[in-house]
Protein backbone atom coordinates (compact mmCIF):
# COMPACT_ATOMS: atom_id res chain seq x y z
CA UNK A 1 0.00 0.00 0.00
CA UNK A 2 1.40 3.38 -1.00
CA UNK A 3 1.74 6.01 1.71
CA UNK A 4 -0.68 8.37 -0.06
CA UNK A 5 -3.23 5.55 -0.33
CA UNK A 6 -2.79 4.72 3.35
CA UNK A 7 -3.47 8.34 4.33
CA UNK A 8 -6.32 8.62 1.85
CA UNK A 9 -8.03 5.58 3.32
CA UNK A 10 -7.52 6.93 6.83
CA UNK A 11 -9.08 10.21 5.76
CA UNK A 12 -12.05 8.45 4.17
CA UNK A 13 -12.61 6.45 7.34
CA UNK A 14 -12.61 9.64 9.38
CA UNK A 15 -14.99 11.36 6.98
CA UNK A 16 -17.42 8.47 7.28
CA UNK A 17 -17.22 8.35 11.07
CA UNK A 18 -18.83 11.66 11.90
CA UNK A 19 -20.28 14.85 10.49
CA UNK A 20 -18.44 18.05 11.36
CA UNK A 21 -20.73 20.63 12.97
CA UNK A 22 -20.57 24.33 12.18
CA UNK A 23 -17.18 25.75 13.15
CA UNK A 24 -16.97 29.33 14.33
CA UNK A 25 -14.33 31.67 12.81
CA UNK A 26 -12.21 31.13 15.94
CA UNK A 27 -12.02 27.43 15.11
CA UNK A 28 -14.06 26.38 18.17
CA UNK A 29 -17.09 24.15 18.01
CA UNK A 30 -20.08 26.25 19.04
CA UNK A 31 -19.55 29.14 21.46
CA UNK A 32 -17.95 29.23 24.90
CA UNK A 33 -20.20 29.99 27.84
CA UNK A 34 -17.51 31.81 29.82
CA UNK A 35 -15.74 35.07 28.96
CA UNK A 36 -12.44 34.31 27.26
CA UNK A 37 -9.34 36.41 26.76
CA UNK A 38 -8.23 34.19 23.86
CA UNK A 39 -9.19 30.84 22.35
CA UNK A 40 -5.72 29.24 22.49
CA UNK A 41 -3.04 28.95 25.16
CA UNK A 42 0.47 27.54 24.80
CA UNK A 43 2.44 27.06 28.03
CA UNK A 44 6.18 26.57 27.46
CA UNK A 45 8.01 25.05 30.40
CA UNK A 46 11.49 26.44 29.72
CA UNK A 47 12.63 23.59 31.87
CA UNK A 48 15.73 21.79 33.08
CA UNK A 49 16.46 24.39 35.74
CA UNK A 50 17.20 27.93 34.50
CA UNK A 51 19.04 30.36 36.75
CA UNK A 52 17.97 34.01 36.66
CA UNK A 53 21.61 35.08 36.70
CA UNK A 54 22.11 33.73 33.16
CA UNK A 55 18.63 34.55 31.87
CA UNK A 56 16.86 37.76 32.91
CA UNK A 57 19.84 39.16 34.84
CA UNK A 58 22.21 38.59 31.88
CA UNK A 59 25.34 38.39 34.03
CA UNK A 60 27.23 36.70 31.16
CA UNK A 61 25.70 38.93 28.52
CA UNK A 62 22.41 38.29 26.78
CA UNK A 63 22.27 34.56 26.09
CA UNK A 64 18.58 34.83 25.16
CA UNK A 65 18.52 37.53 22.51
CA UNK A 66 15.38 36.20 20.81
CA UNK A 67 13.35 36.50 24.01
CA UNK A 68 14.99 39.28 25.99
CA UNK A 69 16.06 42.87 25.33
CA UNK A 70 19.72 43.57 26.02
CA UNK A 71 22.76 44.11 23.88
CA UNK A 72 25.39 42.91 26.34
CA UNK A 73 28.05 40.75 24.70
CA UNK A 74 28.35 37.14 25.79
CA UNK A 75 31.44 36.40 27.85
CA UNK A 76 34.32 35.49 25.57
CA UNK A 77 34.89 32.01 27.00
CA UNK A 78 31.21 31.10 26.51
CA UNK A 79 30.91 32.74 23.10
CA UNK A 80 33.74 30.62 21.72
CA UNK A 81 31.79 27.43 22.52
CA UNK A 82 28.39 28.46 21.13
CA UNK A 83 26.85 26.73 18.11
CA UNK A 84 25.85 29.11 15.27
CA UNK A 85 22.13 29.86 15.10
CA UNK A 86 20.04 31.93 12.65
CA UNK A 87 18.81 35.34 13.64
CA UNK A 88 15.50 35.41 15.48
CA UNK A 89 12.49 35.22 13.15
CA UNK A 90 10.88 38.00 15.21
CA UNK A 91 11.40 41.67 14.44
CA UNK A 92 12.09 42.44 18.11
CA UNK A 93 12.67 40.55 21.34
CA UNK A 94 9.74 38.39 22.47
CA UNK A 95 9.34 40.35 25.71
CA UNK A 96 8.13 43.31 23.64
CA UNK A 97 5.06 41.28 22.66
CA UNK A 98 3.90 41.02 26.26
CA UNK A 99 4.84 41.21 29.94
CA UNK A 100 7.97 39.89 31.66
CA UNK A 101 7.99 39.01 35.37
CA UNK A 102 11.66 39.04 36.38
CA UNK A 103 11.20 37.94 40.00
CA UNK A 104 8.87 34.96 39.77
CA UNK A 105 9.15 32.19 42.37
CA UNK A 106 8.86 28.45 42.82
CA UNK A 107 8.19 29.03 46.51
CA UNK A 108 7.62 25.63 48.13
CA UNK A 109 8.65 22.03 47.86
CA UNK A 110 11.85 20.32 46.66
CA UNK A 111 13.45 21.84 43.57
CA UNK A 112 13.31 18.66 41.50
CA UNK A 113 12.33 18.61 37.85
CA UNK A 114 9.29 16.38 38.26
CA UNK A 115 8.22 18.34 41.34
CA UNK A 116 8.56 21.62 39.46
CA UNK A 117 6.64 20.37 36.46
CA UNK A 118 3.88 18.99 38.68
CA UNK A 119 3.46 22.28 40.53
CA UNK A 120 3.36 24.29 37.30
CA UNK A 121 0.79 21.96 35.72
CA UNK A 122 -1.50 21.49 38.74
CA UNK A 123 -1.37 24.92 40.39
CA UNK A 124 -0.67 23.28 43.76
CA UNK A 125 2.54 23.04 45.80
CA UNK A 126 3.61 19.85 47.49
CA UNK A 127 5.90 19.82 50.51
CA UNK A 128 6.62 16.13 50.03
CA UNK A 129 8.81 14.37 47.53
CA UNK A 130 6.66 13.35 44.59
CA UNK A 131 6.65 9.71 43.54
CA UNK A 132 8.36 9.64 40.16
CA UNK A 133 6.15 8.28 37.35
CA UNK A 134 3.06 8.46 39.56
CA UNK A 135 0.14 10.60 38.49
CA UNK A 136 -0.38 13.76 40.57
CA UNK A 137 -2.81 13.72 43.48
CA UNK A 138 -4.59 16.85 42.26
CA UNK A 139 -5.93 17.58 38.76
CA UNK A 140 -3.72 18.92 35.99
CA UNK A 141 -4.62 21.89 33.82
CA UNK A 142 -5.68 19.43 31.11
CA UNK A 143 -8.28 17.84 33.37
CA UNK A 144 -9.59 21.18 34.58
CA UNK A 145 -9.92 22.31 30.97
CA UNK A 146 -11.59 19.20 29.60
CA UNK A 147 -13.99 18.76 32.54
CA UNK A 148 -14.96 22.36 33.28
CA UNK A 149 -14.72 24.13 29.94
CA UNK A 150 -18.06 24.57 28.23
CA UNK A 151 -18.58 23.13 25.72
CA UNK A 152 -16.41 20.16 26.64
CA UNK A 153 -13.68 19.26 24.17
CA UNK A 154 -12.07 16.00 23.08
CA UNK A 155 -8.47 15.13 23.84
CA UNK A 156 -7.55 16.27 20.31
CA UNK A 157 -7.89 19.83 21.59
CA UNK A 158 -5.31 19.47 24.39
CA UNK A 159 -1.71 18.30 24.08
CA UNK A 160 1.22 17.60 26.40
CA UNK A 161 4.47 17.66 24.40
CA UNK A 162 7.63 16.56 26.22
CA UNK A 163 11.08 15.99 24.82
CA UNK A 164 11.81 12.99 27.03
CA UNK A 165 9.74 10.09 28.25
CA UNK A 166 10.96 9.38 31.80
CA UNK A 167 8.25 10.30 34.34
CA UNK A 168 6.63 13.11 32.36
CA UNK A 169 3.80 11.21 30.62
CA UNK A 170 2.22 10.84 34.07
CA UNK A 171 1.46 14.57 34.07
CA UNK A 172 -1.31 14.50 31.50
CA UNK A 173 -3.83 13.46 34.14
CA UNK A 174 -4.09 12.85 37.89
CA UNK A 175 -5.53 10.20 40.17
CA UNK A 176 -7.82 12.77 41.80
CA UNK A 177 -11.40 11.54 42.41
CA UNK A 178 -13.73 12.64 39.62
CA UNK A 179 -10.89 13.39 37.18
CA UNK A 180 -8.30 11.05 35.66
CA UNK A 181 -7.57 9.68 32.18
CA UNK A 182 -11.03 10.45 30.84
CA UNK A 183 -10.08 14.14 31.01
CA UNK A 184 -6.40 13.81 30.08
CA UNK A 185 -4.49 15.28 27.14
CA UNK A 186 -2.71 13.59 24.28
CA UNK A 187 0.94 13.04 25.14
CA UNK A 188 3.70 12.95 22.54
CA UNK A 189 7.46 12.58 22.92
CA UNK A 190 9.26 13.74 19.76
CA UNK A 191 12.46 11.99 20.80
CA UNK A 192 10.60 8.70 20.58
CA UNK A 193 10.11 9.48 16.89
CA UNK A 194 13.52 10.99 16.17
CA UNK A 195 16.33 8.69 17.29
CA UNK A 196 18.90 11.45 17.36
CA UNK A 197 19.54 14.32 14.95
CA UNK A 198 17.91 13.74 11.62
CA UNK A 199 17.03 10.07 12.04
CA UNK A 200 13.40 9.12 12.28
CA UNK A 201 12.41 5.93 14.05
CA UNK A 202 10.34 4.94 11.02
CA UNK A 203 13.58 4.39 9.12
CA UNK A 204 14.35 1.53 11.48
CA UNK A 205 10.88 0.09 10.94
CA UNK A 206 11.09 0.34 7.17
CA UNK A 207 14.48 -1.36 7.13
CA UNK A 208 12.94 -4.50 8.61
CA UNK A 209 11.17 -5.44 5.41
CA UNK A 210 11.09 -4.67 1.72
CA UNK A 211 7.34 -5.12 1.71
CA UNK A 212 5.81 -1.64 1.91
CA UNK A 213 2.46 -2.91 3.12
CA UNK A 214 4.11 -4.84 5.95
CA UNK A 215 6.02 -1.71 6.92
CA UNK A 216 2.84 0.35 7.02
CA UNK A 217 1.18 -2.28 9.22
CA UNK A 218 4.09 -1.92 11.63
CA UNK A 219 3.66 1.85 11.53
CA UNK A 220 -0.07 1.57 12.18
CA UNK A 221 0.60 -0.76 15.11
CA UNK A 222 3.09 1.71 16.55
CA UNK A 223 0.80 4.73 16.43
CA UNK A 224 -2.21 2.76 17.64
CA UNK A 225 -0.11 1.59 20.57
CA UNK A 226 0.60 5.18 21.52
CA UNK A 227 -2.65 6.97 20.74
CA UNK A 228 -5.53 4.53 20.98
CA UNK A 229 -5.33 3.01 24.46
CA UNK A 230 -7.78 2.80 27.31
CA UNK A 231 -4.93 3.49 29.78
CA UNK A 232 -6.75 1.69 32.58
CA UNK A 233 -3.41 0.10 33.44
CA UNK A 234 -1.94 3.45 34.48
CA UNK A 235 0.10 4.00 31.33
CA UNK A 236 0.54 7.61 30.27
CA UNK A 237 -1.94 8.85 27.74
CA UNK A 238 -5.63 9.23 27.07
CA UNK A 239 -8.35 7.53 25.07
CA UNK A 240 -9.19 9.18 21.75
CA UNK A 241 -12.34 8.70 19.75
CA UNK A 242 -11.90 6.48 16.72
CA UNK A 243 -12.15 9.49 14.42
CA UNK A 244 -9.58 11.48 16.39
CA UNK A 245 -7.24 8.49 16.60
CA UNK A 246 -7.23 8.24 12.82
CA UNK A 247 -6.41 11.93 12.52
CA UNK A 248 -3.54 11.55 14.98
CA UNK A 249 -2.27 8.41 13.27
CA UNK A 250 -2.21 10.28 9.98
CA UNK A 251 -0.27 13.11 11.58
CA UNK A 252 2.27 10.75 13.14
CA UNK A 253 2.76 8.91 9.87
CA UNK A 254 3.43 12.23 8.14
CA UNK A 255 6.00 13.12 10.79
CA UNK A 256 7.58 9.67 10.50
CA UNK A 257 7.92 9.72 6.74
CA UNK A 258 9.02 13.28 6.15
CA UNK A 259 12.44 13.57 4.56
CA UNK A 260 13.58 16.85 6.15
CA UNK A 261 15.65 16.20 9.30
CA UNK A 262 16.41 19.94 9.71
CA UNK A 263 13.02 21.66 9.35
CA UNK A 264 14.30 25.12 10.27
CA UNK A 265 17.27 25.00 7.93
CA UNK A 266 19.61 24.24 10.82
CA UNK A 267 22.16 21.43 10.66
CA UNK A 268 21.04 18.21 12.39
CA UNK A 269 24.31 18.37 14.31
CA UNK A 270 23.13 21.64 15.89
CA UNK A 271 19.43 20.88 16.31
CA UNK A 272 18.81 19.91 19.94
CA UNK A 273 16.07 17.74 21.42
CA UNK A 274 14.41 20.96 22.56
CA UNK A 275 14.38 22.31 19.02
CA UNK A 276 12.82 19.14 17.63
CA UNK A 277 10.33 19.27 20.48
CA UNK A 278 9.22 22.79 19.58
CA UNK A 279 9.13 21.82 15.92
CA UNK A 280 6.65 19.03 16.71
CA UNK A 281 4.61 21.46 18.81
CA UNK A 282 4.44 23.80 15.81
CA UNK A 283 3.25 21.01 13.52
CA UNK A 284 0.55 19.97 16.03
CA UNK A 285 -0.61 23.58 16.31
CA UNK A 286 -0.79 23.98 12.55
CA UNK A 287 -2.59 20.68 12.02
CA UNK A 288 -5.07 20.62 14.92
CA UNK A 289 -5.14 24.17 16.33
CA UNK A 290 -5.69 22.90 19.89
CA UNK A 291 -7.00 25.26 22.53
CA UNK A 292 -4.49 24.09 25.14
CA UNK A 293 -0.91 22.92 24.76
CA UNK A 294 1.87 22.49 27.30
CA UNK A 295 5.35 21.88 25.91
CA UNK A 296 8.58 21.39 27.84
CA UNK A 297 12.29 21.74 27.12
CA UNK A 298 14.85 19.93 29.22
CA UNK A 299 18.25 20.20 27.53
CA UNK A 300 19.62 22.88 29.87
CA UNK A 301 19.74 20.20 32.58
CA UNK A 302 23.23 19.45 31.25
CA UNK A 303 24.24 22.21 33.68
CA UNK A 304 24.78 19.56 36.37
CA UNK A 305 28.15 18.81 34.77
CA UNK A 306 28.79 21.35 31.96
CA UNK A 307 28.00 25.01 32.49
CA UNK A 308 29.10 26.13 29.03
CA UNK A 309 26.85 23.60 27.29
CA UNK A 310 24.05 24.81 29.56
CA UNK A 311 24.60 28.30 28.18
CA UNK A 312 24.62 26.91 24.64
CA UNK A 313 21.33 25.11 25.23
CA UNK A 314 19.79 28.22 26.79
CA UNK A 315 20.35 29.93 23.44
CA UNK A 316 18.82 27.05 21.50
CA UNK A 317 15.71 27.01 23.68
CA UNK A 318 15.50 30.79 23.36
CA UNK A 319 15.57 30.61 19.56
CA UNK A 320 13.01 27.78 19.61
CA UNK A 321 10.48 29.73 21.68
CA UNK A 322 10.76 32.74 19.36
CA UNK A 323 10.33 30.43 16.36
CA UNK A 324 7.22 28.97 17.98
CA UNK A 325 5.68 32.41 18.53
CA UNK A 326 6.47 33.38 14.93
CA UNK A 327 4.76 30.19 13.71
CA UNK A 328 1.69 30.94 15.83
CA UNK A 329 1.44 34.45 14.40
CA UNK A 330 1.64 33.07 10.86
CA UNK A 331 -0.98 30.35 11.33
CA UNK A 332 -4.59 31.28 10.51
CA UNK A 333 -6.87 30.50 13.44
CA UNK A 334 -4.03 31.02 15.93
CA UNK A 335 -2.68 34.44 14.99
CA UNK A 336 -3.93 37.20 17.29
CA UNK A 337 -5.96 34.62 19.23
CA UNK A 338 -3.21 32.85 21.20
CA UNK A 339 -1.54 33.64 24.52
CA UNK A 340 1.81 32.02 25.26
CA UNK A 341 3.24 31.69 28.77
CA UNK A 342 6.94 30.85 29.28
CA UNK A 343 8.47 29.91 32.64
CA UNK A 344 11.14 27.54 34.02
CA UNK A 345 10.02 24.92 36.53
CA UNK A 346 12.71 26.08 39.02
CA UNK A 347 16.10 27.76 39.08
CA UNK A 348 19.64 26.67 39.96
CA UNK A 349 22.05 27.16 42.84
CA UNK A 350 24.13 30.26 43.42
CA UNK A 351 27.10 28.09 44.37
CA UNK A 352 28.64 25.72 41.84
CA UNK A 353 29.47 22.06 42.37
CA UNK A 354 32.81 20.29 41.81
CA UNK A 355 32.36 19.65 38.08
CA UNK A 356 34.41 22.09 36.01
CA UNK A 357 34.05 22.24 32.23
CA UNK A 358 36.73 22.88 29.61
CA UNK A 359 36.31 26.64 30.01
CA UNK A 360 36.79 26.65 33.77
CA UNK A 361 33.13 27.12 34.61
CA UNK A 362 31.67 25.29 37.62
CA UNK A 363 28.52 23.28 37.01
CA UNK A 364 25.32 24.04 38.93
CA UNK A 365 22.84 21.83 40.77
CA UNK A 366 19.44 22.80 42.28
CA UNK A 367 19.24 21.86 45.93
CA UNK A 368 16.59 23.91 47.71
CA UNK A 369 14.78 21.36 49.88
CA UNK A 370 11.28 20.92 51.28
CA UNK A 371 11.93 23.50 54.01
CA UNK A 372 11.69 26.85 52.23
CA UNK A 373 14.36 28.35 54.50
CA UNK A 374 17.02 25.74 53.75
CA UNK A 375 19.10 24.83 50.75
CA UNK A 376 20.27 27.21 48.03
CA UNK A 377 17.39 29.67 47.59
CA UNK A 378 18.63 30.82 44.18
CA UNK A 379 17.08 27.54 42.97
CA UNK A 380 13.64 29.03 43.70
CA UNK A 381 14.13 32.17 41.58
CA UNK A 382 12.68 32.00 38.07
CA UNK A 383 11.10 34.29 35.47
CA UNK A 384 7.76 34.25 33.67
CA UNK A 385 6.78 35.83 30.36
CA UNK A 386 3.25 36.29 29.02
CA UNK A 387 2.85 37.25 25.36
CA UNK A 388 -0.30 37.69 23.34
CA UNK A 389 -2.57 40.03 21.38
CA UNK A 390 -1.99 43.71 22.27
CA UNK A 391 -5.69 44.14 23.00
CA UNK A 392 -5.42 41.50 25.74
CA UNK A 393 -1.81 41.37 27.01
CA UNK A 394 0.11 44.45 28.10
CA UNK A 395 2.99 44.97 25.69
CA UNK A 396 6.64 45.79 26.49
CA UNK A 397 5.99 45.70 30.23
CA UNK A 398 8.63 44.47 32.69
CA UNK A 399 7.70 43.80 36.32
CA UNK A 400 10.51 43.30 38.83
CA UNK A 401 9.34 43.52 42.47
CA UNK A 402 6.40 45.18 44.22
CA UNK A 403 6.40 48.33 46.31
CA UNK A 404 7.89 46.58 49.35
CA UNK A 405 10.56 44.78 47.28
CA UNK A 406 8.84 41.41 47.29
CA UNK A 407 8.85 39.05 44.27
CA UNK A 408 5.92 39.21 41.87
CA UNK A 409 4.26 35.96 40.88
CA UNK A 410 4.79 32.27 41.58
CA UNK A 411 4.48 28.90 39.88
CA UNK A 412 1.00 28.07 41.17
CA UNK A 413 -0.47 31.10 39.37
CA UNK A 414 -0.02 29.68 35.87
CA UNK A 415 -2.88 27.15 36.04
CA UNK A 416 -5.51 29.67 37.23
CA UNK A 417 -4.21 32.11 34.61
CA UNK A 418 -4.74 29.56 31.83
CA UNK A 419 -8.21 28.74 33.19
CA UNK A 420 -9.07 32.44 33.21
CA UNK A 421 -7.76 32.99 29.68
CA UNK A 422 -9.95 30.16 28.38
CA UNK A 423 -12.92 31.31 30.44
CA UNK A 424 -13.59 28.38 32.76
CA UNK A 425 -11.82 29.38 36.00
CA UNK A 426 -15.07 30.15 37.82
CA UNK A 427 -16.36 26.64 36.96
CA UNK A 428 -13.58 24.86 38.89
CA UNK A 429 -14.63 23.66 42.37
CA UNK A 430 -12.70 24.89 45.39
CA UNK A 431 -11.78 21.47 46.78
CA UNK A 432 -8.24 21.45 45.38
CA UNK A 433 -7.25 24.90 46.62
CA UNK A 434 -6.57 26.48 43.23
CA UNK A 435 -5.60 30.12 43.67
CA UNK A 436 -8.16 32.72 42.59
CA UNK A 437 -6.91 34.43 39.45
CA UNK A 438 -7.86 37.86 40.78
CA UNK A 439 -5.42 37.26 43.66
CA UNK A 440 -2.58 36.32 41.30
CA UNK A 441 0.22 38.70 40.34
CA UNK A 442 -0.06 37.27 36.81
CA UNK A 443 -3.33 39.15 36.32
CA UNK A 444 -1.19 42.31 36.03
CA UNK A 445 -0.14 41.15 32.55
CA UNK A 446 -3.67 41.52 31.20
CA UNK A 447 -5.96 44.46 30.46
GUBASE-324714 format. One record per residue (C-alpha): x, y, z. Coordinates in pm, whole numbers, padded with zeros to 5 digits, always signed. Layout:
# GUBASE-324714
XYZ/...
# end
This chain:
# GUBASE-324714
+00000+00000+00000/+00140+00338-00100/+00174+00601+00171/-00068+00837-00006/-00323+00555-00033/-00279+00472+00335/-00347+00834+00433/-00632+00862+00185/-00803+00558+00332/-00752+00693+00683/-00908+01021+00576/-01205+00845+00417/-01261+00645+00734/-01261+00964+00938/-01499+01136+00698/-01742+00847+00728/-01722+00835+01107/-01883+01166+01190/-02028+01485+01049/-01844+01805+01136/-02073+02063+01297/-02057+02433+01218/-01718+02575+01315/-01697+02933+01433/-01433+03167+01281/-01221+03113+01594/-01202+02743+01511/-01406+02638+01817/-01709+02415+01801/-02008+02625+01904/-01955+02914+02146/-01795+02923+02490/-02020+02999+02784/-01751+03181+02982/-01574+03507+02896/-01244+03431+02726/-00934+03641+02676/-00823+03419+02386/-00919+03084+02235/-00572+02924+02249/-00304+02895+02516/+00047+02754+02480/+00244+02706+02803/+00618+02657+02746/+00801+02505+03040/+01149+02644+02972/+01263+02359+03187/+01573+02179+03308/+01646+02439+03574/+01720+02793+03450/+01904+03036+03675/+01797+03401+03666/+02161+03508+03670/+02211+03373+03316/+01863+03455+03187/+01686+03776+03291/+01984+03916+03484/+02221+03859+03188/+02534+03839+03403/+02723+03670+03116/+02570+03893+02852/+02241+03829+02678/+02227+03456+02609/+01858+03483+02516/+01852+03753+02251/+01538+03620+02081/+01335+03650+02401/+01499+03928+02599/+01606+04287+02533/+01972+04357+02602/+02276+04411+02388/+02539+04291+02634/+02805+04075+02470/+02835+03714+02579/+03144+03640+02785/+03432+03549+02557/+03489+03201+02700/+03121+03110+02651/+03091+03274+02310/+03374+03062+02172/+03179+02743+02252/+02839+02846+02113/+02685+02673+01811/+02585+02911+01527/+02213+02986+01510/+02004+03193+01265/+01881+03534+01364/+01550+03541+01548/+01249+03522+01315/+01088+03800+01521/+01140+04167+01444/+01209+04244+01811/+01267+04055+02134/+00974+03839+02247/+00934+04035+02571/+00813+04331+02364/+00506+04128+02266/+00390+04102+02626/+00484+04121+02994/+00797+03989+03166/+00799+03901+03537/+01166+03904+03638/+01120+03794+04000/+00887+03496+03977/+00915+03219+04237/+00886+02845+04282/+00819+02903+04651/+00762+02563+04813/+00865+02203+04786/+01185+02032+04666/+01345+02184+04357/+01331+01866+04150/+01233+01861+03785/+00929+01638+03826/+00822+01834+04134/+00856+02162+03946/+00664+02037+03646/+00388+01899+03868/+00346+02228+04053/+00336+02429+03730/+00079+02196+03572/-00150+02149+03874/-00137+02492+04039/-00067+02328+04376/+00254+02304+04580/+00361+01985+04749/+00590+01982+05051/+00662+01613+05003/+00881+01437+04753/+00666+01335+04459/+00665+00971+04354/+00836+00964+04016/+00615+00828+03735/+00306+00846+03956/+00014+01060+03849/-00038+01376+04057/-00281+01372+04348/-00459+01685+04226/-00593+01758+03876/-00372+01892+03599/-00462+02189+03382/-00568+01943+03111/-00828+01784+03337/-00959+02118+03458/-00992+02231+03097/-01159+01920+02960/-01399+01876+03254/-01496+02236+03328/-01472+02413+02994/-01806+02457+02823/-01858+02313+02572/-01641+02016+02664/-01368+01926+02417/-01207+01600+02308/-00847+01513+02384/-00755+01627+02031/-00789+01983+02159/-00531+01947+02439/-00171+01830+02408/+00122+01760+02640/+00447+01766+02440/+00763+01656+02622/+01108+01599+02482/+01181+01299+02703/+00974+01009+02825/+01096+00938+03180/+00825+01030+03434/+00663+01311+03236/+00380+01121+03062/+00222+01084+03407/+00146+01457+03407/-00131+01450+03150/-00383+01346+03414/-00409+01285+03789/-00553+01020+04017/-00782+01277+04180/-01140+01154+04241/-01373+01264+03962/-01089+01339+03718/-00830+01105+03566/-00757+00968+03218/-01103+01045+03084/-01008+01414+03101/-00640+01381+03008/-00449+01528+02714/-00271+01359+02428/+00094+01304+02514/+00370+01295+02254/+00746+01258+02292/+00926+01374+01976/+01246+01199+02080/+01060+00870+02058/+01011+00948+01689/+01352+01099+01617/+01633+00869+01729/+01890+01145+01736/+01954+01432+01495/+01791+01374+01162/+01703+01007+01204/+01340+00912+01228/+01241+00593+01405/+01034+00494+01102/+01358+00439+00912/+01435+00153+01148/+01088+00009+01094/+01109+00034+00717/+01448-00136+00713/+01294-00450+00861/+01117-00544+00541/+01109-00467+00172/+00734-00512+00171/+00581-00164+00191/+00246-00291+00312/+00411-00484+00595/+00602-00171+00692/+00284+00035+00702/+00118-00228+00922/+00409-00192+01163/+00366+00185+01153/-00007+00157+01218/+00060-00076+01511/+00309+00171+01655/+00080+00473+01643/-00221+00276+01764/-00011+00159+02057/+00060+00518+02152/-00265+00697+02074/-00553+00453+02098/-00533+00301+02446/-00778+00280+02731/-00493+00349+02978/-00675+00169+03258/-00341+00010+03344/-00194+00345+03448/+00010+00400+03133/+00054+00761+03027/-00194+00885+02774/-00563+00923+02707/-00835+00753+02507/-00919+00918+02175/-01234+00870+01975/-01190+00648+01672/-01215+00949+01442/-00958+01148+01639/-00724+00849+01660/-00723+00824+01282/-00641+01193+01252/-00354+01155+01498/-00227+00841+01327/-00221+01028+00998/-00027+01311+01158/+00227+01075+01314/+00276+00891+00987/+00343+01223+00814/+00600+01312+01079/+00758+00967+01050/+00792+00972+00674/+00902+01328+00615/+01244+01357+00456/+01358+01685+00615/+01565+01620+00930/+01641+01994+00971/+01302+02166+00935/+01430+02512+01027/+01727+02500+00793/+01961+02424+01082/+02216+02143+01066/+02104+01821+01239/+02431+01837+01431/+02313+02164+01589/+01943+02088+01631/+01881+01991+01994/+01607+01774+02142/+01441+02096+02256/+01438+02231+01902/+01282+01914+01763/+01033+01927+02048/+00922+02279+01958/+00913+02182+01592/+00665+01903+01671/+00461+02146+01881/+00444+02380+01581/+00325+02101+01352/+00055+01997+01603/-00061+02358+01631/-00079+02398+01255/-00259+02068+01202/-00507+02062+01492/-00514+02417+01633/-00569+02290+01989/-00700+02526+02253/-00449+02409+02514/-00091+02292+02476/+00187+02249+02730/+00535+02188+02591/+00858+02139+02784/+01229+02174+02712/+01485+01993+02922/+01825+02020+02753/+01962+02288+02987/+01974+02020+03258/+02323+01945+03125/+02424+02221+03368/+02478+01956+03637/+02815+01881+03477/+02879+02135+03196/+02800+02501+03249/+02910+02613+02903/+02685+02360+02729/+02405+02481+02956/+02460+02830+02818/+02462+02691+02464/+02133+02511+02523/+01979+02822+02679/+02035+02993+02344/+01882+02705+02150/+01571+02701+02368/+01550+03079+02336/+01557+03061+01956/+01301+02778+01961/+01048+02973+02168/+01076+03274+01936/+01033+03043+01636/+00722+02897+01798/+00568+03241+01853/+00647+03338+01493/+00476+03019+01371/+00169+03094+01583/+00144+03445+01440/+00164+03307+01086/-00098+03035+01133/-00459+03128+01051/-00687+03050+01344/-00403+03102+01593/-00268+03444+01499/-00393+03720+01729/-00596+03462+01923/-00321+03285+02120/-00154+03364+02452/+00181+03202+02526/+00324+03169+02877/+00694+03085+02928/+00847+02991+03264/+01114+02754+03402/+01002+02492+03653/+01271+02608+03902/+01610+02776+03908/+01964+02667+03996/+02205+02716+04284/+02413+03026+04342/+02710+02809+04437/+02864+02572+04184/+02947+02206+04237/+03281+02029+04181/+03236+01965+03808/+03441+02209+03601/+03405+02224+03223/+03673+02288+02961/+03631+02664+03001/+03679+02665+03377/+03313+02712+03461/+03167+02529+03762/+02852+02328+03701/+02532+02404+03893/+02284+02183+04077/+01944+02280+04228/+01924+02186+04593/+01659+02391+04771/+01478+02136+04988/+01128+02092+05128/+01193+02350+05401/+01169+02685+05223/+01436+02835+05450/+01702+02574+05375/+01910+02483+05075/+02027+02721+04803/+01739+02967+04759/+01863+03082+04418/+01708+02754+04297/+01364+02903+04370/+01413+03217+04158/+01268+03200+03807/+01110+03429+03547/+00776+03425+03367/+00678+03583+03036/+00325+03629+02902/+00285+03725+02536/-00030+03769+02334/-00257+04003+02138/-00199+04371+02227/-00569+04414+02300/-00542+04150+02574/-00181+04137+02701/+00011+04445+02810/+00299+04497+02569/+00664+04579+02649/+00599+04570+03023/+00863+04447+03269/+00770+04380+03632/+01051+04330+03883/+00934+04352+04247/+00640+04518+04422/+00640+04833+04631/+00789+04658+04935/+01056+04478+04728/+00884+04141+04729/+00885+03905+04427/+00592+03921+04187/+00426+03596+04088/+00479+03227+04158/+00448+02890+03988/+00100+02807+04117/-00047+03110+03937/-00002+02968+03587/-00288+02715+03604/-00551+02967+03723/-00421+03211+03461/-00474+02956+03183/-00821+02874+03319/-00907+03244+03321/-00776+03299+02968/-00995+03016+02838/-01292+03131+03044/-01359+02838+03276/-01182+02938+03600/-01507+03015+03782/-01636+02664+03696/-01358+02486+03889/-01463+02366+04237/-01270+02489+04539/-01178+02147+04678/-00824+02145+04538/-00725+02490+04662/-00657+02648+04323/-00560+03012+04367/-00816+03272+04259/-00691+03443+03945/-00786+03786+04078/-00542+03726+04366/-00258+03632+04130/+00022+03870+04034/-00006+03727+03681/-00333+03915+03632/-00119+04231+03603/-00014+04115+03255/-00367+04152+03120/-00596+04446+03046/
# end
